[in-house]
């Protein structure tokens, strides 16, 4: 059982790291000279990368951008709270109730990062031909899968320990 708990803890930590990288790093949308994340845009001019603001207008709606930003940050917060709750539940709650709250926080993190990545997919860079989704966008979807698997494991583990 100790190895199982250590594995779950490891999966949770990996999920947190991936969520943080996906939220903070600057590669949600890439071209040869532009690197865009949910916070700013980097443009390469004369071999030097310069930080600029994100574009505004109908092709880059600010309300959807704020929803992506908020959902990404909430996913990180919920997952971090979930790991602390997991450790606290090991020592405080009785068997059968132990991992329900951790699973709920992971499920919330899963839903938040899914919302962020889905909105970004649906609302941004639709008319741009020269570009591709960067590694942070891909990491966001990987974090979705990892947090979903983690939440399911927590709920199944709750049943096993009862």
Secondary structure, DSSP 8 states (H G I E B T S, - for coil): -HHHHHHHHHHHHHHHHHHHHHHHSS-SEE-SSEEE-SS-EEEEETTEEEEE----STTS-HHHHHHHHHHHHHHHHHHHHHHHHHHHHHHHS-TTSTTHHHHHHHHHHHHHHHHHHHHHHHHSSSS--S-EE-HHHHHHHHHHHHHHHHHHHHHHHHHHT-
